[in-house]
Amino acid sequence: MSNLLKTGKKAVTVVVVMTTIMWSVGVFALPAAFAATSGDLIKIKCTGTNASVCQAVYYLGANGKRYVFPNEKTYKTWYADFSSVKEISQTEMESYPIGGNATYRPALKMVKITTDPKVYAVAKGGTLRWVQTEAIAVALYGSTWNKQIDDVPDVFFTNYTLGGDVTGTSSFDKTAETAGSTSINVDKNLSGSGPVTGGSTMTVALASDTPASGIVMGSASRVPFSTFTLTASSDGDVVVDSVTIIRGGISQDGEFADFDLLDASTMLPFNSLSKSLNSTHEAIFSDDITVAAGTTKKVIVSANMTSGALSSYAGETPTLGVNAIVLKGGATLVGTLPITGNYQNINGTMTVGTAAIAVGANSPAATTKEVGTKDYIVSSIKISNNSTATGQDFTVKSVTFTQNGSAAPEDLQNIRLINTNTSETLATVAAPATKKISFTGLNLTVKKGNNITLDLRLDIKSGSARTISLDVDQKSDVVIFDVLRTFNVVPTYTNASSATVSSSPYYNPSDTTIGNGKLRIESLAITSNKIAENAKKVLIGKFKFVVEGEKLNITSLGYKVTTSTASTGNGIITNVVSQDANGASLTSAKDPVLNIAGQLTATSTDTVSLSVGETTVMVYGDLDANFIANDTVQVGIFPEAITVRGDVSGNLITPTPAGQVQSTSLNVKAASLAVSVGSTPAAQTVVSGTPNFEVAQFILDASDSGMDIRITQVGILVKDTSAQPNILDTIKIYDGATEIPVNSSSQTCSGTTCSTTGRSTTTLSISAGNLKVTKGTTKVLSVKGNVGTADTSGSFLVELVEDLIAAIDEEGQTVTETYTAGAAASMTLSSGGTLQISLGTDPKAALVVGGTTVEIGKFIAKAKYEGMNISDVGFQIVANTETDIDGDYNNIDQIELWEQGGSAALGTQIVNAARATITAPLTLALDQEKTYVVKAKFKALTSNASASALSGEGVMVKLSYIYVKGTAVGSSSVTTNGISDNFKAFTELKSVPTVTVTPFTGAGVITSNEVTNLLKFNILEHYYQTLAISW
């Protein structure tokens, strides 16, 4: 019976899984069918006749095959929902063969099978690793580890392979495992001739600067043998999956210890570990190399030579070449392999200097450090120059540490490399992006026989229960340059016991465990400290919870509510709840009760989970009707009374500060609104027919209100000295620049009709919600309307009297407003506006050359009371009263009108009489001011004494006439002021030379009867005239 039950369970499991995935896909609206690409989730487009085959979802791999999700649990480790599923045709789906089943994404869940009690962590490629103990499971997955295990049906267990056991947290990097499998393609190492992801081609070639032939000696590190380039096509990034190098030439494997592929731009290795030769004299590098679209990356094949003199290999000439390159995503490799650089000559007698790296004096012991610890030493290495040759000094170029602990890069910050010999900070990595942390460009000198100690300090930002172990993984990670031999040195390593270290990691300090997370509680100000009695869900407290290190779970959260002596007792505040800033519920309702100390307290035992970072906690409560005006309410939190555990560590956390954190003290106030008239706009003249004219401002003051106020009605009373109280119509109200929507508008007049002298009231009805005055604030309403055309004289104003404003509070209760009676400024009606003209102060009076065009004046025009359209501007040319020789209009050929800063003349007029008018459309908006420039082209002068224009004659131009109309509907005339004055005088000459005094070297004192320099000057004639100079 047992076997029968097992078989039945397998069958049911498969059916349920397929049904679940099919149904889940159906809740999303999928895009139209199209050709799929690698990495897509795909399904057949349903047509109504293919229901039996159009529901299943597959993953399309880079090898052109589709992969099946065995069940929804597997699917959900890769995708949150089915929104990214793409529909394709059945024909296209059939072109993709089944490649196998998808497995769980690494490290997100642990798995087991019903017939085996072992619990496994999932590693890359569906590799299962037995988690040996519960303690290890807790360290990796937290106190809820047993809730993070999925049963894998026996029928699907064959999709996985068994790997090495997880013997401790250092042997399984949960974060790195997940981050290392960003997709099923990556997890399964899929590539091939399937659909291309990213760029289509990668071109490989030997670099032009590949190293020339030279000598190589023993113990040399990262010796460059050949350099090649990788160029990605412009249609996308291309990722190199693996590079295989091969030894060639007259050589033997024993010459080499191992190899690195270096990024020529940084001289840092692409590979995480150095690679050695296999039986076919090849070394395979499987670390990804990504080349951005349209760019070239230069790669150096470097060798770490065998330690000691290479006497057994003297005279050999090895080469290193690239034998194979495998690309990901279906990209095509362009180029011919193998690519081989120049040979190098083995020197059998010389060696590079001797560098020894030991554990530094400050290398830490195993310890636990809390989140927030700063400037902590996690690693310390001592570099010694033990060379013997004269002048064999070292230069430390770079140091690379690898974080082999379980802490993620983002758990650490401000990582600093310190020279303890000088206390100098050599370099800082503020926020590491990967677990490899490199410090380059150090150029530290270590003299022969001397040593230097480097400490690594950092700040711990997060990562509770994780470990820090910043190691030196590769011998060549500490790059030391032998100045005498001009090679890098392969150093030797010893541990804390002075024993030689011969395997990675070569420097391995004791682990530092990151301690518990932290919780800090701060008070946040409530903007308005006014609250109302008899109100629901009133904001009575606001706090900031700052979480560091790990996610925290609060299982008990207590509040203390302090009220003034006037109001106390059970029931005055009820239904105390808390929410985050987005309105999501944190704790359910609790009624505060009096404790034996006479304090109102409420404690929630709801579990509140807070992620690392800041969370705003808003506390709300219902206030009953027993409060009186000016009572106070204040909410506090006692951090020591909160029960908090770390989500990862499972440990109890003690929040800070120890004392009570109190929110804003709030005053109980009734809903209130004070209404008054603003001081703007000022009294002014307005032209009949002016639209949307501001006539008043109403100030709505809820600064002393305990509730928000909603305005439902605004009345505008207009008083008129003429027989037209409805002189203002289409009245609107604005909040700033925003018009307030109204439901209806009605008008009543004090006379028998609205055509008799008196006053009118326009009432605007406003839906609740369209105009709100938040408690503790003031809002200014602008009242605007269209000025009628029935009157062109007299005045009107807006007056504020009681009952013009109607309002309700948040509970829908009527608010009785307080009015400060008054009236807005009086507005005087006019039949037209005023065009105000003023002359500019420049240009000044000047001499001008005949035949040139110069500025002769400026005037400023401003439209008052209405907008204006100018069509004609008239000028008069008069004699220059400031000279002895009067000129006239014959001295000027043409007058031009420009707007200041303009690129072309607005209008021109040929001058053939004493008056000239320029016709040009000029527009001024209400209160707009523009500056206009007047230019004149002066007549060319001749030597003929009877000519109409003679040298020395002067003229002046006067702005004599402007034809203007107002734009207001009721405008009938425009008053023009300020056009009677002349511009400055200009005298016309044949030439106006420039005289410039220049410096010279001469004696300061005349000592004898001699010729001496007294003055030196230049005369510049601009217009090619012959000048006669008289003294």
Secondary structure, DSSP 8 states (H G I E B T S, - for coil): -HHHHHHHHHHHHHHHHHHHHHHHHTTS---------TT-EEEE---SS-TTTSS--EEE-TTS-EEE-SSHHHHHTT-SSSTTEEEE-HHHHHTS-EEEE----TTT-EEEETTEEEEEEEEGGGEEEEB--HHHHHHHH-TTGGGSEEE--HHHHTT-EE---B-SGGG--HHHHHHH-SSHHHHHT--SSSS--S-SEEEEEE-TT---S-EEEETEESEEEEEEEEEE-TTS-EEEEEEEEEEEEE--GGGEEEEEEEETTTTEESSSS-B---TTSEEEE-S-EEE-TT-EEEEEEEEEE-SS--GGGTT-EEEEEEEEEEESTT-EEES-S-EE----EEEEEEE---EEEEE-TT---SEEE-TT--SEEEEEEEEEE---STT--EEEEEEEEEE-SS--GGGEEEEEEEETTTTEEEEEESS-SSSEEEE----EEE-TT-EEEEEEEEEE-B-TT-EE-EEB-SGGGEEEEETTTTEEE--EEB-TTS-B--SS-SB----EEE---EEEEEE---S--EE-SSEEEEEEEEEEEEEEBS-EEEEEEEEEEEE-TTS-STTSEEEEEEEETTS-EEEEEE--EE-TTS-EEEEE-S-EEE-SEEEEEEEEEEE-TT--TT-EEEEEE-GGG-EEEETTT--B---B-SS-EE---EEE-----EEEE-S-S--EEEETT-SSEEEEEEEEE-TT-SS-EEEEEEEEEEEESSS-TT-EEEEEEEETTEE---SEEEEEESSSSTTSSSEEEEEEE--TTSSEE-TT-EEEEEEEEEE-SS-SSSEEEEEE-TTSEEEE-TTS-EE--EE--EE---EEEESS-EEEEEE-S-S--EEEETT-EEEEEEEEEEEESS-EEEEEEEEEEEE-TTSSSB--GGGEEEEEEEETT-SS-SEEEE--SSEEEEEEEEEE-TT-EEEEEEEEEE----S-TTSSS-TT-EEEEEEEEEEEEE-STT----EEES---B---EEEES---EEEE------SS--SS-------EEEE-TT--------
